[in-house]
Each structure stands twice: as structure tokens, then as C-alpha cells.
Amino acid sequence: MPKRILEGLVVSDKGDKTVIVKVERTFLHPVMKKTVRRSKKYHAHDESNTYKEGEVARIVECAPKSKLKTWEVLPKASA
């Protein structure tokens, strides 16, 4: 089964080797037929502490690293 990859905004980088990424998704409300936005925060493992608050990060599923961390950030794409 392929690992899920999500993209979101880093809202906190205060923890050591941990970032919190807010991922937003949009969907059509089944009754009202309006576009609805929902967001969720994920704790992700950042081994080298490269991501800072306000940056866009891509995260991928992984084996649990702690109680809350089951995601890790993908390395930054070199330009």
C-alpha cells in the first residue's frame, strides 16, 4: 500500500526534531453544496531541523516514532 503524502504549512517548530504541519482540505458539503474548508494538524519528524515556521512542507506516513509522531517531512527540493 502506498504511503500518503500531504502538503501543509508549518505552524510550529519549537520541538526538537519535530514540526507541526497544518494541512487544509476542501470538499463540497453534501446538503448545502458549498465548498467547506477543514484543517488538521500533524506532528512530523524533522531529523535535521530544517523547516521553520511559515514554510510549506510535504509530509509522508511512517512507522510511529513517538506517541504523536507518525509522519516525517520530505527533504526540501533543491533548486
C-alpha positions in Angstrom: 0.0 0.0 0.0 1.5 3.4 -1.0 2.3 5.9 1.7 0.2 9.1 1.8 1.9 12.4 1.1 0.3 15.6 2.4 1.3 19.2 2.0 0.7 21.9 4.5 2.0 24.9 6.4 4.5 24.6 9.3 2.8 26.3 12.3 5.3 25.4 14.9 9.0 24.3 15.0 9.6 24.6 18.7 10.1 20.9 19.5 13.5 19.3 18.8 13.3 17.3 15.6 9.6 17.9 15.4 7.4 20.3 13.4 3.6 20.7 13.5 2.1 20.9 10.0 -1.4 22.3 9.3 -3.0 20.6 6.3 -6.1 22.1 4.8 -8.6 20.2 2.7 -11.7 21.4 0.8 -14.8 19.4 -0.1 -18.3 20.0 -1.2 -20.9 19.9 1.5 -23.4 17.1 0.8 -26.5 19.1 1.5 -25.6 22.7 1.2 -23.5 22.2 -1.9 -21.0 24.8 -0.7 -17.2 24.4 -0.6 -16.1 23.7 3.0 -12.5 24.1 4.3 -11.3 21.8 7.1 -7.8 21.7 8.6 -5.9 19.2 10.7 -2.5 19.5 12.5 0.0 16.7 12.2 3.2 16.2 14.3 6.0 15.3 11.9 9.6 14.2 12.4 12.2 16.6 11.1 15.6 14.9 11.7 17.8 17.9 10.7 15.5 20.7 12.0 15.5 22.3 8.5 11.9 23.6 8.4 10.9 26.8 10.1 7.6 28.3 11.0 5.7 29.7 8.0 7.3 27.4 5.4 5.4 24.9 3.2 6.3 21.3 4.0 5.4 17.9 2.5 4.9 15.1 4.9 4.8 11.3 4.4 3.5 8.5 6.5 6.0 6.4 8.5 6.1 4.0 11.4 5.3 5.6 14.8 8.3 7.5 16.1 6.6 8.6 19.3 3.1 8.9 20.8 2.0 11.6 18.4 4.5 11.4 15.5 3.6 9.0 12.7 4.7 11.4 9.9 8.0 12.6 8.7 8.9 15.6 6.5 10.3 15.0 3.0 13.7 16.7 2.3 13.5 20.2 0.8 13.7 20.2 -3.0 16.9 21.7 -4.1 16.5 24.5 -6.7 
